[in-house]
Amino acid sequence: MDLGTLGRGILAGAIMGLTLAGLSHALDYQVTDLGALDGVSSEPVAINNSNMVTGCYTMASGAERAFVWMPLVGAQDLGTLGGESARAIDINDRGQVLGYSTTDQGASHVFLWTASSGMTDLGPGRGGWTLVQAVLIAGQMSSCQEVQLDESRALGRSLTNNLWELGDLGQGPNTAIDVNGAGSVVGASYSARGNIHAFRWSPDGGMQDLAMRSLMSCAKGVNDSGQVIGRFLSAQNANHAFLWTDSQGLIDLGTLGGDSSGPMALHNSGQVVGWADAADGFSHAFLYTVATGMHDLGHLGGRNSCAYGINEQGNVVGWAELASGNRHAFLWSEASGMIDLGLLGGSNSTAVAINELGTVLGSSTTANGETHACVWMRRSETAKEILAQTQ
């Protein structure tokens, strides 16, 4: 056997080994359709570390209804505050759901739902505030449990209805996007020169401009370490993803050889996932670490991909195109690379989040063309749920 043949054989064996590893990993997962209750479609919103899911159904009338889903129990409509619609925003590890609902008077009120008490009306925001984002932390609201807009100025409201204004970066207005467990808020505000800048507000430090040297920037998320992700206009007049830390300030995450990039999520150790333009002109999912920089996660035989979520173990989820152009949900890990999580019988799927048990939340089209929320659970986790129910 000549060296060329031997080399090709070794390469084929290596590829087959990677393929079988990915296939084995994929076979560990079982997809479950979360259904649509009496609606025509369902949308995933969030998953906690007990595999409880919250999301929204779209009814035939077009109204939305919030739901909670639990393994072996199924989905439950959370109801409303007297109106026609309700939308979930987040769920914490105690199974509490935060969202907003219309009342019988047509007003939009914030609600907190628990299994024991059902839906509790937290009241409207002053002046008809519009809810932008809210986060539940460790079973209770953080010190800024509602991040809202009041005449385009971000405010927070505690459960005791103590109101306080975040301020701005010199000219206002501002928009709050995310809040962490310590009550730090991030978003975008107009600077004194009239440029839109990313900001971080903290109870102790107040308002901080995260990108003073950029003409335009916006923060997207903040972790419990106070690290911030967002996008800014680079010197090359292209939008780049950034990571901001107390010690290093704004870090340009760059691209994969193309023009632009965007972050979608980060975990508490500062790893960032999202999408970036590659040299081939298409957008690829990426994983960024301070130690190794931006890593191309590839695709599933097609051209484009995007990463939406990451857990603390560094497992990444999102969607990637096949050679056909259809998009499939993927799970990426350092050990197995990118694997196709499959479908609910339709042609497209996407994954939006992954919890610490490795359960993946997403959505898929069905055989009849509807889009349903779904979860991909490890078969070992499914067995545990069944065992727990029989004890």
C-alpha positions as CSV (number, residue, x, y, z in Angstrom):
1,M,0.0,0.0,0.0
2,D,1.4,3.4,-1.0
3,L,1.5,6.3,1.4
4,G,-1.2,8.2,-0.4
5,T,-3.6,5.3,-0.1
6,L,-2.6,4.8,3.6
7,G,-3.1,8.5,4.3
8,R,-6.6,8.5,2.7
9,G,-7.5,5.4,4.7
10,I,-6.4,7.1,7.9
11,L,-8.3,10.2,7.0
12,A,-11.5,8.3,6.1
13,G,-11.2,6.4,9.4
14,A,-10.9,9.6,11.4
15,I,-13.9,11.1,9.6
16,M,-15.9,8.0,10.2
17,G,-14.9,8.1,13.9
18,L,-16.1,11.7,14.2
19,T,-19.3,10.8,12.3
20,L,-20.1,7.8,14.5
21,A,-19.3,9.9,17.6
22,G,-21.7,12.6,16.5
23,L,-24.4,10.0,15.5
24,S,-24.0,8.2,18.9
25,H,-24.4,11.6,20.7
26,A,-27.5,12.4,18.5
27,L,-29.1,9.0,19.3
28,D,-28.8,9.9,23.0
29,Y,-31.5,12.5,22.5
30,Q,-35.2,12.1,22.1
31,V,-37.4,14.9,20.8
32,T,-40.8,15.7,22.4
33,D,-43.5,17.8,20.8
34,L,-44.9,20.3,23.3
35,G,-48.0,20.7,21.2
36,A,-50.2,23.7,20.7
37,L,-53.2,23.0,23.0
38,D,-56.1,24.6,21.3
39,G,-53.9,26.9,19.2
40,V,-52.3,26.6,15.8
41,S,-48.6,27.0,16.8
42,S,-46.4,27.2,19.9
43,E,-43.2,29.1,20.6
44,P,-40.4,28.3,23.1
45,V,-39.4,31.0,25.6
46,A,-37.3,29.5,28.4
47,I,-36.3,26.3,30.2
48,N,-35.1,25.9,33.8
49,N,-32.8,23.3,35.3
50,S,-35.7,21.0,36.3
51,N,-36.7,20.7,32.6
52,M,-39.8,22.9,33.1
53,V,-40.5,24.9,30.0
54,T,-42.5,28.1,29.5
55,G,-43.6,29.4,26.2
56,C,-46.5,30.8,24.2
57,Y,-49.3,29.4,22.1
58,T,-50.9,31.3,19.2
59,M,-54.6,30.7,19.0
60,A,-56.7,30.7,15.9
61,S,-57.9,34.2,16.8
62,G,-54.2,35.4,16.8
63,A,-54.2,35.9,20.5
64,E,-51.3,34.5,22.5
65,R,-51.5,32.3,25.7
66,A,-48.7,31.5,28.0
67,F,-48.0,27.9,29.0
68,V,-45.9,25.7,31.3
69,W,-44.8,22.3,30.2
70,M,-43.3,19.5,32.5
71,P,-42.1,16.1,31.5
72,L,-44.7,13.3,32.0
73,V,-47.2,16.0,32.9
74,G,-47.6,17.9,29.7
75,A,-48.6,21.5,29.0
76,Q,-50.8,23.8,31.1
77,D,-52.4,27.0,30.0
78,L,-51.5,29.7,32.5
79,G,-54.7,31.6,31.8
80,T,-54.9,35.4,31.8
81,L,-55.7,38.3,34.0
82,G,-59.1,38.6,32.6
83,G,-58.2,39.5,29.0
84,E,-57.7,37.5,25.9
85,S,-53.9,37.1,25.8
86,A,-50.9,36.4,28.0
87,R,-47.2,36.1,27.2
88,A,-44.4,34.4,29.2
89,I,-41.1,36.1,29.6
90,D,-39.0,33.8,31.7
91,I,-39.0,30.9,34.2
92,N,-36.7,30.3,37.2
93,D,-35.5,27.2,38.9
94,R,-38.4,27.2,41.4
95,G,-40.8,27.0,38.5
96,Q,-42.1,30.6,38.8
97,V,-43.0,32.3,35.5
98,L,-43.0,36.0,34.8
99,G,-44.8,37.6,31.9
100,Y,-47.6,40.0,31.0
101,S,-51.3,39.6,30.3
102,T,-54.2,41.7,29.2
103,T,-56.9,42.4,31.8
104,D,-60.7,42.6,31.2
105,Q,-60.2,46.3,30.7
106,G,-57.7,45.7,27.9
107,A,-54.7,47.0,29.9
108,S,-51.4,45.1,29.9
109,H,-50.3,44.0,33.4
110,V,-47.2,42.1,34.6
111,F,-47.9,38.7,36.2
112,L,-46.1,36.2,38.4
113,W,-47.3,32.6,38.1
114,T,-46.7,29.7,40.5
115,A,-48.1,26.2,40.6
116,S,-49.6,26.8,44.1
117,S,-51.0,30.3,43.6
118,G,-51.6,30.5,39.8
119,M,-51.3,33.9,38.1
120,T,-50.8,36.9,40.4
121,D,-51.3,40.4,39.0
122,L,-48.3,42.6,39.7
123,G,-50.1,45.6,38.4
124,P,-49.5,47.9,35.5
125,G,-46.5,50.1,35.0
126,R,-47.0,53.7,35.7
127,G,-48.1,55.7,32.6
128,G,-48.7,52.5,30.6
129,W,-45.2,51.3,30.6
130,T,-44.2,48.7,28.0
131,L,-42.5,45.6,29.4
132,V,-39.2,45.0,27.6
133,Q,-37.4,42.3,29.7
134,A,-37.5,40.7,33.1
135,V,-35.5,38.0,34.8
136,L,-36.3,35.8,37.8
137,I,-33.4,35.1,40.0
138,A,-33.2,32.2,42.6
139,G,-36.8,32.1,43.3
140,Q,-37.4,35.8,43.8
141,M,-37.2,39.0,41.7
142,S,-33.9,40.7,41.5
143,S,-33.6,44.3,42.7
144,C,-34.6,45.3,39.2
145,Q,-37.1,42.6,38.4
146,E,-38.9,44.7,35.8
147,V,-37.0,46.6,33.2
148,Q,-39.5,48.8,31.4
149,L,-39.9,51.9,29.3
150,D,-41.7,55.0,30.4
151,E,-41.6,57.6,27.7
152,S,-38.4,55.9,26.4
153,R,-36.6,56.1,29.7
154,A,-35.7,52.8,31.4
155,L,-36.9,52.3,34.9
156,G,-37.1,49.5,37.4
157,R,-39.8,48.6,39.9
158,S,-39.4,46.4,42.9
159,L,-42.2,44.2,44.3
160,T,-42.8,46.9,46.9
161,N,-43.4,49.3,44.0
162,N,-40.4,51.5,44.8
163,L,-39.7,53.3,41.6
164,W,-36.3,54.6,40.4
165,E,-35.0,55.9,37.2
166,L,-31.8,54.6,35.6
167,G,-30.9,57.9,34.1
168,D,-29.1,58.2,30.7
169,L,-25.6,58.8,29.2
170,G,-26.2,62.5,28.7
171,Q,-29.1,63.0,26.4
172,G,-31.6,60.2,26.7
173,P,-33.8,58.4,25.9
174,N,-32.6,54.9,26.7
175,T,-33.7,51.3,26.3
176,A,-33.1,48.5,28.9
177,I,-32.5,45.0,27.4
178,D,-31.3,42.7,30.2
179,V,-30.8,42.4,34.0
180,N,-28.7,40.0,36.0
181,G,-29.0,38.6,39.5
182,A,-27.2,41.5,41.2
183,G,-29.6,44.0,39.6
184,S,-27.2,45.3,37.0
185,V,-29.1,46.5,33.9
186,V,-27.7,46.8,30.3
187,G,-29.1,48.4,27.2
188,A,-28.5,51.4,25.0
189,S,-28.8,55.2,25.6
190,Y,-28.1,58.4,23.7
191,S,-24.8,60.0,24.7
192,A,-24.3,63.7,25.1
193,R,-23.2,63.9,21.5
194,G,-26.3,62.2,20.3
195,N,-24.8,58.8,19.6
196,I,-26.4,55.5,20.7
197,H,-24.1,53.8,23.2
198,A,-24.2,50.6,25.2
199,F,-24.6,51.0,28.9
200,R,-24.4,49.1,32.1
201,W,-26.3,50.4,35.2
202,S,-25.6,48.9,38.6
203,P,-27.2,49.8,42.0
204,D,-23.8,50.9,43.4
205,G,-22.1,52.4,40.3
206,G,-25.0,53.9,38.4
207,M,-24.9,54.5,34.6
208,Q,-21.7,53.5,32.8
209,D,-20.9,54.0,29.1
210,L,-19.4,50.8,27.7
211,A,-18.3,52.0,24.3
212,M,-17.3,55.7,24.5
213,R,-15.0,55.5,21.4
214,S,-17.7,54.0,19.1
215,L,-20.3,56.0,17.2
216,M,-22.9,53.4,17.9
217,S,-23.3,50.4,20.2
218,C,-26.0,48.4,22.1
219,A,-25.7,45.9,24.9
220,K,-27.6,42.6,24.5
221,G,-27.0,40.6,27.7
222,V,-25.2,40.6,31.1
223,N,-24.1,37.6,33.2
224,D,-23.9,37.2,36.9
225,S,-20.3,38.3,36.8
226,G,-21.2,41.6,35.3
227,Q,-19.7,40.8,31.9
228,V,-21.7,42.3,29.0
229,I,-22.2,41.3,25.4
230,G,-23.4,43.5,22.6
231,R,-22.7,45.0,19.2
232,F,-20.7,48.1,18.2
233,L,-19.8,50.0,15.0
234,S,-16.1,49.2,14.4
235,A,-13.5,51.4,12.8
236,Q,-14.2,49.6,9.6
237,N,-17.8,50.8,9.7
238,A,-19.1,47.3,10.4
239,N,-21.1,45.9,13.3
240,H,-19.0,43.6,15.5
241,A,-19.9,41.5,18.5
242,F,-18.2,42.7,21.8
243,L,-17.6,41.3,25.2
244,W,-17.1,43.9,28.0
245,T,-15.4,43.1,31.3
246,D,-14.4,45.2,34.3
247,S,-10.8,44.4,33.8
248,Q,-10.4,44.7,30.0
249,G,-13.2,47.0,29.0
250,L,-14.6,46.5,25.5
251,I,-13.2,43.5,23.6
252,D,-13.9,43.4,19.9
253,L,-14.7,39.7,19.1
254,G,-14.0,40.2,15.4
255,T,-15.4,38.0,12.7
256,L,-14.6,34.7,10.9
257,G,-13.1,36.6,8.0
258,G,-16.2,38.5,6.9
259,D,-17.6,41.9,7.8
260,S,-20.0,41.6,10.7
261,S,-20.8,39.5,13.8
262,G,-23.4,39.4,16.5
263,P,-23.6,37.8,20.0
264,M,-26.6,35.8,21.1
265,A,-25.7,34.5,24.6
266,L,-23.0,34.2,27.2
267,H,-22.4,32.1,30.3
268,N,-21.0,33.1,33.7
269,S,-17.4,32.3,32.7
270,G,-17.5,34.7,29.8
271,Q,-17.8,32.4,26.9
272,V,-19.9,33.9,24.1
273,V,-21.9,32.4,21.2
274,G,-23.5,33.9,18.2
275,W,-23.0,34.3,14.5
276,A,-20.2,35.8,12.4
277,D,-19.6,36.4,8.7
278,A,-17.0,34.1,7.3
279,A,-14.6,34.7,4.4
280,D,-17.0,32.6,2.1
281,G,-19.6,35.3,2.4
282,F,-21.9,33.3,4.7
283,S,-22.6,33.5,8.4
284,H,-21.4,30.8,10.8
285,A,-22.1,30.0,14.4
286,F,-19.2,30.8,16.7
287,L,-18.0,30.2,20.2
288,Y,-15.7,32.8,21.7
289,T,-13.4,32.4,24.7
290,V,-10.9,34.9,26.0
291,A,-8.2,32.2,25.8
292,T,-8.8,30.9,22.3
293,G,-10.7,33.7,20.6
294,M,-13.5,33.1,18.0
295,H,-14.0,29.5,17.0
296,D,-16.1,28.6,13.9
297,L,-18.6,25.9,14.8
298,G,-19.3,25.0,11.2
299,H,-22.6,23.9,9.7
300,L,-24.5,20.7,8.7
301,G,-23.5,20.6,5.1
302,G,-25.1,23.9,4.1
303,R,-23.8,27.4,4.2
304,N,-25.2,29.3,7.2
305,S,-25.5,28.6,10.9
306,C,-26.2,30.5,14.1
307,A,-25.6,29.7,17.8
308,Y,-28.4,30.8,20.2
309,G,-27.6,29.3,23.6
310,I,-24.8,27.9,25.8
311,N,-24.8,26.2,29.2
312,E,-22.1,26.4,31.9
313,Q,-20.6,23.1,30.6
314,G,-19.9,24.9,27.3
315,N,-22.4,23.0,25.2
316,V,-23.8,25.2,22.4
317,V,-27.2,25.0,20.6
318,G,-28.6,26.8,17.6
319,W,-29.5,26.1,13.9
320,A,-27.5,25.1,10.9
321,E,-28.3,24.7,7.3
322,L,-28.2,21.3,5.4
323,A,-27.1,21.0,1.8
324,S,-30.8,21.3,0.9
325,G,-31.0,24.7,2.5
326,N,-33.3,23.5,5.3
327,R,-32.4,24.5,8.9
328,H,-32.0,21.9,11.6
329,A,-31.4,22.4,15.3
330,F,-27.9,21.5,16.4
331,L,-26.0,20.6,19.6
332,W,-22.3,21.3,19.6
333,S,-19.8,20.1,22.2
334,E,-16.0,20.0,22.2
335,A,-16.1,16.2,22.3
336,S,-18.6,15.5,19.6
337,G,-18.6,18.6,17.4
338,M,-21.9,19.7,15.8
339,I,-24.7,17.1,15.6
340,D,-28.1,17.3,14.0
341,L,-30.9,17.1,16.6
342,G,-33.6,16.4,14.0
343,L,-37.2,17.3,13.6
344,L,-40.9,16.8,14.5
345,G,-41.7,15.4,11.1
346,G,-41.4,18.7,9.2
347,S,-38.5,20.3,7.3
348,N,-37.0,22.9,9.7
349,S,-36.1,23.2,13.4
350,T,-34.0,25.4,15.6
351,A,-32.7,25.3,19.2
352,V,-32.8,28.3,21.4
353,A,-31.5,27.3,24.8
354,I,-29.9,24.4,26.8
355,N,-30.0,23.9,30.5
356,E,-27.5,22.3,32.9
357,L,-29.0,18.9,32.5
358,G,-28.3,19.1,28.8
359,T,-32.0,19.4,27.8
360,V,-32.4,21.5,24.6
361,L,-35.3,23.8,24.0
362,G,-36.4,24.8,20.5
363,S,-39.0,24.5,17.9
364,S,-39.7,22.5,14.8
365,T,-42.2,22.3,11.9
366,T,-44.5,19.3,12.0
367,A,-45.6,17.1,9.2
368,N,-48.7,19.2,8.7
369,G,-46.7,22.4,8.4
370,E,-47.4,23.9,11.9
371,T,-44.5,25.1,14.1
372,H,-44.4,23.6,17.6
373,A,-42.2,24.2,20.6
374,C,-40.2,21.1,21.5
375,V,-37.5,19.7,23.7
376,W,-34.7,17.3,23.0
377,M,-34.0,15.4,26.2
378,R,-31.2,12.9,26.9
379,R,-32.8,9.4,27.1
380,S,-31.1,9.0,30.5
381,E,-33.0,12.1,31.7
382,T,-36.2,10.8,30.3
383,A,-35.7,7.5,32.2
384,K,-35.0,9.4,35.4
385,E,-38.3,11.3,35.0
386,I,-40.2,8.1,34.5
387,L,-38.5,6.5,37.5
388,A,-39.3,9.5,39.7
389,Q,-43.0,9.3,38.7
390,T,-43.2,5.7,39.7
391,Q,-41.7,6.1,43.2
